[in-house]
Amino acid sequence: MTKNKKQPPSRRVVITGLGVISSIGIGWQTFWENLLAGKAGIRKISLFDTSAYDRHYAGEVSGFEPEKFIRKNKLKFLPRASKFAIAASKLAVKDAGLTLAELKNLKMGVCVGTTMGEIQVAEQFVKHSIKKTQSITYAKRILYYPYNVIPINVAHELKLAGHNLLFGNACAAGNYSIGYALDLISSGRADYILAGGSDALSRVAFTGFGRMFAMAERRCQPFDKDRQGMMLGEGSGMLVLESLESAQKRKAKVYAEVLGYGLSCNAQHMTIPSTNGASNAIEKAIKNAGIQKSKVDYISAHGTATKENDGVESEAFNRVFGNDMKNIPVSSIKSMLGHTMGAASALEAIACCLAIQDNKIPPTINLENQDPECKIDCVPNKSREKEVSLVLNNAQAFGGNNACVVFREV
């Protein structure tokens, strides 16, 4: 009888690079500056005609110049979410102190979360089908439609031959990708992972969320008694993860350590959140990370500003943390970005890293009359200085997908 081989010790995993494409800035520096200033990126949509809708605003990315990040021969056919993901990935790689030439010799993979994939390509397909036309242009574009194409496009552009995965867990997908990246690196199956999320505004998404009467007219007001719903957004957040040993060896800047994560499914309704499901994921994250609840310094909330989400999420926090909740500030940066779908928790993870770096907490803006049912300190309207060493990033999604990730100062 052969003995089981002893499992190698798990490696500590850290974040060394941040890349941001958002409605409030390109690059983490501008993104962070505007978050702390409480600047909103909500503007009138220019990507498609909204005259037939009763809503016209979203967190649309402006000032994005993809030609600065992507080879010109690919720009013509690459869909918007892939452009965002590639640009955010290159920014993250550069921020990590790595060169594109070095990537070829690294065991690096890509994990990307998304809600809509490259749905804009499908919209073009419908348009061409109605006209009953076929063209070389569309024949090439269809290659960029399959749901898993975003991480593939990132890998092709950066020449990364490692793990390549897409997570379709809707608006919690960014956290799912970070959690899986943690597993890959801690177990030694990968040395570096580009993890995060990307989504682009589309007519399909705008119509769908509008049909559910889930969108506000002009402002996103998480935890406000008079909140009217979410604002849709777009963008990408990508993070470079590697082992602590690797980061120290190459003297890289370390933003935070990824301590652990927790996942759950409500398994009861496609769109209505569950206190049990949300609290279950948070409890699992705390256990997996091996932390004390009283040591948590900040929680980045899912905070969509829908009636159902904010009440359930606040209740889940109080159920998990009890009296400690009085000392834990919570904020929702969706009040500024809008809901960037699959990119949401990835961008929020970046905000968590920067909160640890600068000991500052971004605000929940547009808060005028806090809902008494949301019994949390939601950092109203102005950023706050506070010692931040341990942070939770909470995410919830349609289908009942919940994901919570824990970050710690190194």
VENSULPE-V483299 format. One record per pair of residues at least 6 apart in sequence whose C-alpha atoms are under 7 Angstrom apart, sorted by the first residue. I is the first residue (numbers start at 1). GAP is how many residues later the second one is. D is the distance in Angstrom with one decimal. If there is no record, write none. Layout:
<<I | GAP | D> <I | GAP | D>>
This chain:
<<10 | 176 | 4.9> <10 | 177 | 5.4> <11 | 175 | 4.3> <11 | 176 | 6.7> <11 | 232 | 6.1> <12 | 174 | 6.1> <12 | 231 | 5.6> <12 | 232 | 5.5> <13 | 169 | 6.4> <13 | 172 | 6.7> <13 | 173 | 6.2> <13 | 228 | 6.6> <13 | 229 | 5.6> <13 | 230 | 4.4> <13 | 231 | 5.5> <13 | 244 | 5.8> <13 | 245 | 5.7> <14 | 227 | 5.6> <14 | 228 | 5.7> <14 | 229 | 5.9> <14 | 230 | 5.6> <14 | 240 | 6.6> <14 | 242 | 5.7> <14 | 243 | 4.1> <14 | 244 | 5.7> <15 | 224 | 6.7> <15 | 225 | 5.7> <15 | 226 | 4.6> <15 | 227 | 6.6> <15 | 239 | 5.9> <15 | 240 | 5.6> <15 | 241 | 5.5> <15 | 242 | 6.2> <16 | 80 | 5.0> <16 | 224 | 5.6> <16 | 225 | 6.3> <16 | 236 | 6.6> <16 | 237 | 5.8> <16 | 238 | 4.8> <16 | 239 | 5.8> <17 | 75 | 4.5> <17 | 76 | 6.0> <17 | 78 | 4.8> <17 | 79 | 4.1> <17 | 222 | 5.5> <17 | 223 | 4.7> <18 | 10 | 6.6> <18 | 73 | 6.8> <18 | 74 | 4.3> <18 | 77 | 6.2> <18 | 220 | 6.1> <18 | 221 | 4.8> <18 | 222 | 6.6> <18 | 332 | 6.7> <19 | 8 | 5.8> <19 | 9 | 6.1> <19 | 69 | 4.3> <19 | 70 | 5.9> <19 | 72 | 4.6> <19 | 73 | 4.1> <19 | 218 | 5.7> <19 | 219 | 5.1> <19 | 220 | 6.3> <20 | 6 | 5.8> <20 | 7 | 4.7> <20 | 8 | 5.3> <20 | 68 | 5.1> <20 | 216 | 5.9> <20 | 217 | 4.8> <20 | 218 | 6.7> <21 | 6 | 6.3> <21 | 63 | 6.3> <21 | 67 | 5.9> <21 | 214 | 5.2> <21 | 215 | 5.1> <21 | 216 | 6.5> <22 | 39 | 5.6> <22 | 212 | 6.8> <22 | 213 | 4.7> <22 | 214 | 6.6> <23 | 18 | 4.8> <23 | 36 | 5.5> <23 | 37 | 5.4> <23 | 38 | 4.1> <23 | 39 | 6.3> <23 | 314 | 6.1> <24 | 7 | 5.7> <24 | 10 | 6.4> <24 | 16 | 6.7> <24 | 17 | 4.9> <24 | 313 | 6.9> <25 | 6 | 4.7> <27 | 64 | 6.9> <35 | 327 | 5.8> <36 | 326 | 5.0> <36 | 327 | 6.8> <36 | 347 | 5.3> <38 | 298 | 6.9> <38 | 325 | 6.5> <38 | 327 | 6.2> <38 | 343 | 6.7> <38 | 344 | 6.6> <39 | 297 | 6.3> <40 | 296 | 4.1> <40 | 297 | 6.3> <41 | 18 | 5.3> <41 | 295 | 5.9> <41 | 296 | 5.5> <42 | 15 | 6.4> <42 | 16 | 5.1> <42 | 17 | 4.3> <42 | 18 | 6.8> <42 | 295 | 6.9> <42 | 296 | 6.9> <43 | 14 | 5.3> <43 | 15 | 5.7> <43 | 16 | 6.2> <43 | 17 | 6.6> <44 | 12 | 5.8> <44 | 13 | 4.4> <44 | 14 | 6.5> <45 | 11 | 6.0> <45 | 12 | 5.4> <45 | 13 | 6.2> <45 | 15 | 6.5> <50 | 6 | 5.7> <55 | 162 | 5.6> <57 | 161 | 6.2> <58 | 173 | 5.6> <58 | 174 | 5.1> <58 | 175 | 5.5> <58 | 280 | 6.7> <59 | 173 | 6.1> <59 | 174 | 4.0> <59 | 175 | 6.2> <59 | 278 | 5.6> <59 | 279 | 5.2> <60 | 173 | 5.8> <60 | 174 | 6.0> <61 | 173 | 6.6> <61 | 174 | 6.7> <66 | 17 | 6.5> <69 | 18 | 5.4> <77 | 64 | 5.7> <78 | 66 | 6.8> <79 | 39 | 6.4> <79 | 42 | 7.0> <80 | 120 | 6.0> <81 | 37 | 6.3> <81 | 117 | 5.7> <81 | 118 | 5.0> <81 | 119 | 5.0> <82 | 68 | 5.0> <82 | 71 | 6.4> <84 | 114 | 6.6> <84 | 151 | 6.2> <84 | 152 | 5.6> <85 | 69 | 6.7> <85 | 113 | 5.7> <85 | 151 | 5.6> <86 | 68 | 5.1> <88 | 148 | 6.2> <88 | 149 | 6.1> <88 | 150 | 5.5> <89 | 105 | 6.9> <89 | 149 | 5.5> <92 | 146 | 6.3> <92 | 147 | 5.8> <92 | 148 | 6.2> <93 | 147 | 6.6> <96 | 144 | 6.8> <96 | 156 | 6.7> <97 | 155 | 6.8> <100 | 58 | 6.6> <103 | 57 | 6.9> <104 | 55 | 6.4> <104 | 56 | 6.6> <107 | 55 | 6.0> <107 | 83 | 5.9> <107 | 84 | 5.3> <107 | 85 | 6.1> <108 | 52 | 6.2> <108 | 54 | 5.3> <108 | 82 | 6.4> <108 | 83 | 6.1> <108 | 84 | 4.4> <108 | 85 | 5.2> <109 | 51 | 6.3> <109 | 52 | 6.8> <109 | 53 | 4.3> <109 | 54 | 4.3> <109 | 55 | 5.7> <109 | 83 | 6.5> <109 | 84 | 4.7> <109 | 85 | 6.2> <110 | 41 | 5.9> <110 | 45 | 6.8> <110 | 53 | 6.1> <110 | 54 | 4.9> <110 | 55 | 6.3> <110 | 83 | 5.6> <110 | 84 | 4.8> <110 | 85 | 6.0> <111 | 40 | 6.5> <111 | 53 | 6.0> <111 | 54 | 4.8> <111 | 55 | 5.8> <111 | 66 | 5.4> <111 | 83 | 6.2> <111 | 84 | 4.7> <111 | 85 | 6.6> <112 | 39 | 5.8> <112 | 53 | 6.5> <112 | 54 | 4.9> <112 | 55 | 6.1> <112 | 62 | 6.8> <112 | 65 | 5.9> <112 | 83 | 5.7> <112 | 84 | 5.1> <112 | 85 | 4.8> <112 | 86 | 7.0> <113 | 53 | 5.7> <113 | 54 | 4.5> <113 | 55 | 5.9> <113 | 60 | 4.4> <113 | 61 | 4.8> <113 | 64 | 6.0> <113 | 83 | 6.1> <113 | 84 | 4.2> <113 | 85 | 6.4> <113 | 229 | 5.3> <113 | 230 | 6.8> <114 | 53 | 6.4> <114 | 54 | 5.4> <114 | 56 | 6.1> <114 | 59 | 5.9> <114 | 83 | 5.7> <114 | 84 | 5.6> <114 | 85 | 5.8> <114 | 227 | 6.9> <114 | 228 | 3.8> <114 | 229 | 6.5> <115 | 53 | 5.8> <115 | 54 | 6.8> <115 | 55 | 4.1> <115 | 56 | 6.1> <115 | 84 | 6.7> <115 | 226 | 5.7> <115 | 227 | 4.8> <116 | 83 | 6.5> <117 | 30 | 5.4> <117 | 82 | 6.6> <118 | 27 | 5.7> <118 | 29 | 6.8> <119 | 83 | 7.0> <120 | 82 | 6.0> <121 | 24 | 5.7> <122 | 23 | 6.9> <148 | 18 | 5.6> <151 | 13 | 6.2> <151 | 14 | 6.5> <151 | 15 | 6.4> <152 | 12 | 6.8> <155 | 6 | 6.9> <167 | 6 | 5.6> <167 | 9 | 6.9> <167 | 10 | 6.4> <169 | 232 | 6.5> <170 | 171 | 6.5> <170 | 172 | 5.6> <170 | 227 | 5.7> <170 | 228 | 6.4> <171 | 170 | 4.5> <171 | 171 | 4.6> <171 | 173 | 6.4> <171 | 225 | 6.5> <171 | 226 | 4.8> <172 | 170 | 6.5> <172 | 173 | 6.1> <172 | 223 | 5.0> <172 | 224 | 5.4> <172 | 225 | 5.3> <172 | 229 | 6.6> <172 | 230 | 6.3> <172 | 231 | 6.0> <173 | 24 | 6.9> <173 | 169 | 5.3> <174 | 22 | 4.9> <174 | 23 | 4.8> <174 | 168 | 5.8> <174 | 169 | 5.8> <174 | 170 | 6.7> <174 | 171 | 5.0> <174 | 172 | 4.6> <175 | 170 | 5.6> <175 | 171 | 6.2> <175 | 228 | 6.0> <175 | 229 | 6.8> <175 | 230 | 6.5> <176 | 227 | 6.5> <177 | 18 | 5.7> <177 | 19 | 6.0> <178 | 17 | 5.5> <178 | 18 | 6.4> <179 | 82 | 6.0> <181 | 12 | 6.1> <181 | 14 | 6.6> <182 | 76 | 7.0> <184 | 6 | 5.4> <185 | 6 | 5.6> <185 | 7 | 6.8> <185 | 57 | 6.5> <185 | 58 | 6.5> <191 | 51 | 5.8> <191 | 52 | 6.8> <192 | 48 | 6.9> <192 | 49 | 5.6> <192 | 50 | 4.7> <193 | 47 | 5.9> <193 | 48 | 5.3> <193 | 49 | 6.7> <194 | 44 | 6.4> <194 | 45 | 5.6> <194 | 46 | 4.8> <194 | 47 | 6.4> <195 | 43 | 5.5> <195 | 44 | 5.3> <195 | 45 | 6.5> <196 | 41 | 5.5> <196 | 42 | 4.3> <196 | 43 | 6.0> <196 | 147 | 6.8> <196 | 150 | 4.9> <197 | 39 | 5.6> <197 | 40 | 5.7> <197 | 41 | 6.5> <197 | 145 | 5.3> <197 | 146 | 4.0> <197 | 149 | 5.6> <198 | 37 | 5.9> <198 | 38 | 4.2> <198 | 39 | 6.7> <198 | 144 | 5.7> <198 | 145 | 4.5> <199 | 35 | 5.5> <199 | 36 | 5.8> <199 | 37 | 6.6> <199 | 141 | 6.5> <199 | 142 | 6.4> <199 | 143 | 5.8> <199 | 144 | 5.9> <200 | 34 | 4.8> <200 | 35 | 6.2> <201 | 32 | 6.5> <201 | 33 | 5.5> <209 | 6 | 6.6> <214 | 15 | 5.1> <214 | 16 | 6.1> <214 | 92 | 6.7> <215 | 13 | 6.9> <215 | 14 | 4.6> <215 | 15 | 4.7> <215 | 16 | 5.5> <216 | 12 | 4.9> <216 | 13 | 4.6> <216 | 14 | 5.6> <216 | 15 | 6.0> <219 | 12 | 7.0> <220 | 9 | 6.7> <220 | 10 | 5.6> <220 | 11 | 5.7> <220 | 85 | 6.2> <220 | 115 | 4.9> <220 | 118 | 6.8> <220 | 146 | 7.0> <221 | 6 | 5.2> <221 | 84 | 5.4> <221 | 114 | 5.9> <221 | 144 | 7.0> <221 | 145 | 5.2> <221 | 146 | 5.9> <222 | 81 | 5.5> <222 | 82 | 6.0> <222 | 83 | 3.8> <222 | 88 | 6.8> <222 | 110 | 6.8> <222 | 113 | 6.4> <223 | 82 | 6.2> <223 | 87 | 5.8> <223 | 147 | 5.9> <223 | 148 | 5.8> <223 | 151 | 6.1> <224 | 143 | 5.6> <224 | 144 | 6.5> <224 | 145 | 5.4> <224 | 146 | 4.4> <224 | 147 | 5.1> <225 | 144 | 5.7> <225 | 145 | 5.4> <225 | 146 | 4.0> <227 | 78 | 6.0> <227 | 79 | 6.9> <228 | 78 | 6.6> <229 | 76 | 5.0> <229 | 77 | 4.3> <229 | 78 | 7.0> <230 | 74 | 5.4> <230 | 75 | 5.3> <230 | 76 | 5.9> <230 | 108 | 6.8> <230 | 109 | 6.7> <231 | 107 | 4.7> <231 | 108 | 5.9> <232 | 106 | 5.1> <232 | 107 | 4.8> <232 | 108 | 6.4> <233 | 104 | 6.3> <233 | 105 | 4.6> <233 | 106 | 4.8> <233 | 107 | 4.3> <234 | 106 | 4.4> <235 | 105 | 6.2> <235 | 108 | 6.3> <236 | 107 | 5.2> <236 | 111 | 7.0> <237 | 106 | 6.0> <237 | 109 | 5.2> <237 | 110 | 4.8> <238 | 108 | 6.7> <255 | 98 | 5.6> <255 | 102 | 6.2> <256 | 97 | 5.8> <256 | 151 | 6.1> <256 | 152 | 5.5> <256 | 153 | 5.0> <256 | 154 | 5.9> <257 | 150 | 5.5> <257 | 151 | 5.1> <257 | 152 | 6.2> <257 | 153 | 6.1> <258 | 148 | 6.1> <258 | 149 | 4.8> <258 | 150 | 6.6> <259 | 30 | 4.9> <259 | 147 | 5.5> <259 | 148 | 5.7> <259 | 149 | 6.7> <260 | 25 | 5.9> <260 | 28 | 5.3> <260 | 29 | 4.3> <260 | 145 | 6.0> <260 | 146 | 5.4> <261 | 23 | 7.0> <261 | 24 | 4.2> <261 | 27 | 6.2> <261 | 28 | 6.8> <261 | 143 | 5.5> <261 | 144 | 4.3> <261 | 145 | 6.0> <262 | 19 | 4.7> <262 | 20 | 6.1> <262 | 22 | 4.5> <262 | 23 | 3.9> <262 | 141 | 5.7> <262 | 142 | 5.2> <262 | 143 | 6.6> <263 | 18 | 4.8> <263 | 139 | 5.6> <263 | 140 | 4.6> <263 | 141 | 6.6> <264 | 13 | 6.0> <264 | 16 | 6.4> <264 | 17 | 5.1> <264 | 137 | 6.2> <264 | 138 | 5.2> <264 | 139 | 6.7> <265 | 12 | 6.0> <265 | 135 | 5.0> <265 | 136 | 4.8> <265 | 137 | 6.1> <266 | 8 | 6.0> <266 | 11 | 4.6> <266 | 134 | 4.5> <266 | 135 | 6.8> <267 | 133 | 6.2> <269 | 130 | 6.7> <269 | 131 | 6.7> <270 | 128 | 5.5> <270 | 129 | 4.2> <270 | 130 | 6.2> <271 | 127 | 4.9> <271 | 128 | 6.2> <272 | 36 | 6.7> <273 | 35 | 6.8> <273 | 36 | 6.1> <273 | 39 | 6.7> <273 | 127 | 6.3> <274 | 38 | 6.4> <275 | 37 | 5.2> <275 | 38 | 6.7> <275 | 40 | 6.6> <275 | 41 | 5.2> <277 | 125 | 7.0> <278 | 35 | 6.9> <278 | 38 | 6.1> <278 | 124 | 6.0> <279 | 37 | 4.9> <279 | 38 | 6.9> <279 | 41 | 6.2> <281 | 121 | 6.1> <281 | 122 | 5.9> <281 | 123 | 6.0> <282 | 122 | 5.6> <283 | 37 | 6.8> <285 | 119 | 5.9> <285 | 120 | 6.2> <285 | 121 | 6.6> <289 | 117 | 6.7> <293 | 28 | 6.4> <294 | 30 | 5.8> <295 | 95 | 6.8> <296 | 32 | 6.8> <296 | 94 | 5.1> <296 | 95 | 5.9> <297 | 31 | 5.7> <297 | 91 | 5.4> <297 | 92 | 6.5> <297 | 93 | 5.4> <297 | 94 | 5.9> <298 | 30 | 5.5> <298 | 31 | 5.3> <298 | 32 | 6.0> <298 | 90 | 7.0> <298 | 92 | 6.9> <298 | 93 | 5.0> <298 | 94 | 6.5> <299 | 30 | 6.5> <299 | 31 | 4.8> <299 | 32 | 6.9> <299 | 92 | 5.7> <299 | 93 | 4.8> <299 | 94 | 5.9> <300 | 30 | 5.9> <300 | 31 | 5.5> <300 | 32 | 6.2> <300 | 48 | 6.7> <300 | 52 | 7.0> <300 | 92 | 6.2> <300 | 93 | 4.8> <300 | 94 | 6.1> <301 | 29 | 6.3> <301 | 30 | 5.8> <301 | 31 | 5.2> <301 | 92 | 6.5> <301 | 93 | 5.3> <301 | 94 | 6.9> <302 | 30 | 6.5> <302 | 92 | 5.6> <302 | 93 | 4.9> <302 | 94 | 6.3> <303 | 6 | 6.9> <303 | 7 | 5.7> <303 | 29 | 5.1> <303 | 31 | 6.7> <304 | 6 | 6.8> <304 | 30 | 6.4> <304 | 35 | 6.8> <310 | 64 | 6.9> <311 | 62 | 6.3> <311 | 63 | 5.6> <314 | 60 | 5.3> <314 | 61 | 6.4> <314 | 62 | 6.6> <318 | 7 | 6.1> <329 | 48 | 5.0> <329 | 49 | 5.9> <329 | 50 | 6.3> <330 | 46 | 6.8> <330 | 47 | 5.8> <330 | 48 | 4.6> <330 | 49 | 6.4> <331 | 31 | 6.8> <331 | 32 | 5.8> <331 | 33 | 5.1> <331 | 47 | 4.9> <331 | 48 | 5.8> <332 | 32 | 5.2> <333 | 31 | 6.2> <335 | 29 | 6.0> <335 | 30 | 5.7> <336 | 29 | 7.0> <345 | 50 | 6.1> <348 | 45 | 6.9> <349 | 44 | 6.3> <352 | 39 | 6.5> <355 | 6 | 5.6> <355 | 33 | 6.6> <356 | 32 | 5.1> <356 | 33 | 5.7> <356 | 53 | 6.2> <359 | 26 | 5.9> <359 | 27 | 5.3> <359 | 28 | 5.0> <359 | 29 | 5.1> <360 | 23 | 6.9> <360 | 24 | 5.6> <360 | 25 | 4.5> <360 | 26 | 5.7> <361 | 22 | 5.5> <361 | 23 | 5.1> <361 | 24 | 6.3> <362 | 21 | 4.7> <362 | 22 | 6.8> <363 | 16 | 5.1> <363 | 17 | 5.7> <363 | 18 | 5.3> <363 | 19 | 5.1> <363 | 20 | 4.6> <364 | 14 | 6.3> <364 | 15 | 5.8> <364 | 16 | 5.1> <364 | 17 | 5.4> <365 | 15 | 6.0> <365 | 16 | 4.1> <366 | 15 | 6.4> <367 | 13 | 5.8> <367 | 14 | 6.3> <389 | 19 | 5.5> <389 | 20 | 4.9> <390 | 17 | 5.9> <390 | 18 | 4.5> <390 | 19 | 6.5> <391 | 15 | 5.8> <391 | 16 | 5.2> <391 | 17 | 6.3> <392 | 12 | 6.7> <392 | 13 | 5.8> <392 | 14 | 4.7> <392 | 15 | 6.4> <393 | 11 | 5.5> <393 | 12 | 5.2> <393 | 13 | 6.4> <394 | 9 | 6.3> <394 | 10 | 4.5> <394 | 11 | 6.7> <395 | 7 | 5.8> <395 | 8 | 5.2> <395 | 9 | 6.0> <396 | 6 | 4.4> <396 | 7 | 6.5>>
